[in-house]
Amino acid sequence: MALLIVVLYEAKVRRHVLSFGKQVSQDELTKLANKLTSIYSGMTSSEILANTEALSSEERQLSASLTEIMAAEDKLEYGEPYLEGLRLLLSQPEFTNSPRILGILEVLEGEDWLRNMFCQDSGKGGVKIVIGEENSEPALQDLSLIASQYGVLNKASGIVGVIGPRRMDYAKAISSLNCLSALLSNSVAEYI
């Protein structure tokens, strides 16, 4: 067994106990730690995941634990989506006095639905459009979602989107999202 100590941005320290499939000496652990520290210093979890092809099984195990710790920290720090205009959505005729409203609100207030939607397309950028039944969340299948990633890939990024009835003005929403995404990406790039 070994103790993995990870020092994250802003001097946050996280610890995790690892169990290797074979006996590993203290000297081997020190070499592993020094090698991975020199390779991964300053990297994001995405960069670490992309950089594991020439690693031993112990190094891959440490890398996997490291990225899990980083993902858990990211979820704590950035877990809740910011919703604006929900009242406008729910005032549309499709949703007035509808029993579906509670299901929609439950999904929208959840932490992972939007992130999960972008998991399979991460890194592709551009606008993603999900109309009605294309949505994997049953409660949102009467809605359309237009979303775009912004930021600097593998550094700092987010998702901005519009959700509304299927009859929304797609051209206007896509144009607005492209503009907002570009502005947000430029702002993020200034601070990195």
C-alpha positions as CSV (number, residue, x, y, z in Angstrom):
1,M,0.0,0.0,0.0
2,A,1.1,3.5,-0.7
3,L,-0.1,7.0,0.1
4,L,-0.6,9.3,-3.0
5,I,-0.4,13.0,-2.1
6,V,-1.6,15.4,-4.7
7,V,-1.0,19.1,-4.5
8,L,-3.5,20.9,-6.7
9,Y,-3.8,24.5,-7.8
10,E,-4.1,27.0,-4.9
11,A,-2.2,24.6,-2.7
12,K,-5.0,22.2,-2.1
13,V,-3.7,18.9,-0.8
14,R,-5.5,15.6,-1.4
15,R,-4.5,12.2,-0.2
16,H,-5.4,8.7,-1.5
17,V,-4.3,5.3,-0.4
18,L,-3.3,2.9,-3.2
19,S,-2.9,-0.8,-3.2
20,F,-0.6,-2.3,-5.9
21,G,-0.9,-5.8,-7.2
22,K,2.7,-6.5,-6.3
23,Q,5.2,-5.4,-3.6
24,V,6.7,-2.0,-4.5
25,S,9.8,-0.8,-2.5
26,Q,10.1,2.8,-1.2
27,D,12.9,3.4,-3.7
28,E,10.5,2.4,-6.6
29,L,7.8,4.6,-5.1
30,T,10.2,7.5,-4.9
31,K,11.2,7.0,-8.6
32,L,7.5,6.8,-9.6
33,A,6.7,10.0,-7.7
34,N,9.6,11.9,-9.2
35,K,8.9,10.7,-12.7
36,L,5.2,11.5,-12.6
37,T,5.8,14.8,-10.9
38,S,8.2,15.9,-13.6
39,I,5.8,14.8,-16.4
40,Y,2.5,16.0,-14.9
41,S,3.5,19.2,-13.2
42,G,1.1,22.0,-14.2
43,M,-1.1,19.7,-16.4
44,T,-4.9,19.4,-16.3
45,S,-6.6,16.0,-16.0
46,S,-7.3,16.0,-19.7
47,E,-3.7,16.5,-20.5
48,I,-2.7,13.7,-18.1
49,L,-5.2,11.3,-19.6
50,A,-3.8,12.1,-23.1
51,N,-0.2,11.4,-21.9
52,T,-0.3,7.8,-20.5
53,E,0.8,5.7,-23.4
54,A,4.4,5.1,-22.4
55,L,3.8,4.3,-18.7
56,S,4.2,1.1,-16.7
57,S,1.2,-0.5,-15.0
58,E,2.0,1.1,-11.6
59,E,2.4,4.5,-13.3
60,R,-0.9,4.1,-15.1
61,Q,-2.6,3.2,-11.8
62,L,-1.2,6.3,-10.2
63,S,-2.2,8.4,-13.2
64,A,-5.8,7.0,-13.0
65,S,-6.0,7.8,-9.3
66,L,-4.6,11.3,-9.9
67,T,-7.2,12.1,-12.6
68,E,-10.0,10.7,-10.4
69,I,-8.9,13.0,-7.6
70,M,-8.7,16.0,-10.0
71,A,-12.1,15.2,-11.4
72,A,-13.7,15.0,-8.0
73,E,-12.1,18.3,-7.1
74,D,-13.4,19.9,-10.3
75,K,-16.9,18.6,-9.5
76,L,-16.8,20.1,-6.1
77,E,-15.7,23.4,-7.4
78,Y,-17.7,23.7,-10.6
79,G,-20.6,21.2,-10.0
80,E,-23.7,23.4,-10.1
81,P,-24.8,24.9,-13.4
82,Y,-25.9,28.5,-13.5
83,L,-29.5,28.8,-14.8
84,E,-31.0,32.1,-15.9
85,G,-34.3,32.7,-17.6
86,L,-36.0,29.6,-16.2
87,R,-39.2,31.6,-15.5
88,L,-39.3,32.5,-19.3
89,L,-39.0,28.9,-20.2
90,L,-41.7,27.8,-17.9
91,S,-44.1,30.6,-18.9
92,Q,-44.3,29.2,-22.5
93,P,-47.7,27.7,-23.4
94,E,-46.2,24.2,-23.6
95,F,-45.4,24.2,-19.9
96,T,-48.2,26.3,-18.3
97,N,-49.8,24.0,-15.6
98,S,-48.1,21.0,-17.0
99,P,-47.3,18.0,-14.8
100,R,-43.9,17.7,-16.7
101,I,-42.6,20.9,-15.1
102,L,-41.3,19.0,-11.9
103,G,-39.4,16.5,-14.0
104,I,-37.8,19.3,-16.1
105,L,-36.8,21.3,-13.1
106,E,-35.3,18.2,-11.4
107,V,-33.1,17.5,-14.4
108,L,-32.1,21.1,-14.9
109,E,-31.1,21.5,-11.3
110,G,-29.0,18.3,-11.5
111,E,-25.2,18.7,-11.8
112,D,-24.2,16.3,-14.5
113,W,-26.9,16.3,-17.3
114,L,-25.2,19.0,-19.4
115,R,-21.6,17.7,-18.8
116,N,-22.7,14.2,-19.7
117,M,-24.2,15.5,-22.9
118,F,-20.8,16.8,-23.9
119,C,-18.7,13.9,-22.7
120,Q,-18.7,12.0,-26.0
121,D,-18.0,15.2,-28.0
122,S,-15.3,16.7,-25.7
123,G,-12.7,18.6,-27.6
124,K,-14.8,18.9,-30.8
125,G,-16.0,22.5,-30.0
126,G,-18.7,24.1,-32.0
127,V,-22.4,24.2,-31.4
128,K,-24.3,21.1,-30.3
129,I,-28.1,20.9,-31.1
130,V,-30.3,18.4,-29.4
131,I,-34.0,18.5,-30.5
132,G,-36.7,16.6,-28.7
133,E,-36.3,12.9,-28.6
134,E,-32.6,13.1,-29.4
135,N,-32.2,14.1,-25.8
136,S,-31.2,11.2,-23.5
137,E,-33.0,12.7,-20.6
138,P,-36.7,11.7,-20.9
139,A,-37.9,14.8,-19.0
140,L,-36.3,17.0,-21.6
141,Q,-37.6,15.3,-24.7
142,D,-40.2,17.9,-25.3
143,L,-37.5,20.6,-25.4
144,S,-34.6,21.6,-27.6
145,L,-31.1,22.4,-26.4
146,I,-28.5,24.4,-28.2
147,A,-25.1,24.5,-26.4
148,S,-21.6,25.5,-27.1
149,Q,-18.3,25.0,-25.3
150,Y,-16.1,28.0,-24.6
151,G,-12.7,28.6,-23.1
152,V,-9.2,27.2,-23.7
153,L,-9.2,23.5,-24.5
154,N,-7.6,21.4,-21.7
155,K,-7.1,24.5,-19.5
156,A,-10.3,26.2,-18.5
157,S,-13.6,25.7,-20.2
158,G,-17.4,25.7,-19.8
159,I,-20.6,25.2,-21.6
160,V,-23.2,27.9,-22.4
161,G,-26.5,27.0,-23.9
162,V,-30.1,27.8,-24.6
163,I,-32.9,25.4,-23.7
164,G,-36.5,26.0,-24.8
165,P,-39.5,24.7,-26.7
166,R,-38.9,22.8,-30.0
167,R,-40.4,25.7,-31.9
168,M,-37.6,28.2,-30.8
169,D,-35.8,30.4,-33.3
170,Y,-32.8,28.2,-34.0
171,A,-31.0,30.6,-36.3
172,K,-31.1,33.4,-33.7
173,A,-30.2,31.1,-30.8
174,I,-27.2,29.6,-32.7
175,S,-26.0,33.0,-33.7
176,S,-26.2,34.4,-30.2
177,L,-24.4,31.3,-28.7
178,N,-21.6,31.6,-31.3
179,C,-21.1,35.2,-30.3
180,L,-21.3,34.6,-26.6
181,S,-19.0,31.6,-26.8
182,A,-16.4,33.6,-28.7
183,L,-16.6,36.4,-26.2
184,L,-16.3,34.1,-23.2
185,S,-13.4,32.2,-24.9
186,N,-11.5,35.5,-25.4
187,S,-12.1,36.5,-21.8
188,V,-10.9,33.1,-20.5
189,A,-7.8,33.2,-22.7
190,E,-6.8,36.6,-21.2
191,Y,-6.6,35.2,-17.7
192,I,-4.7,32.0,-18.4
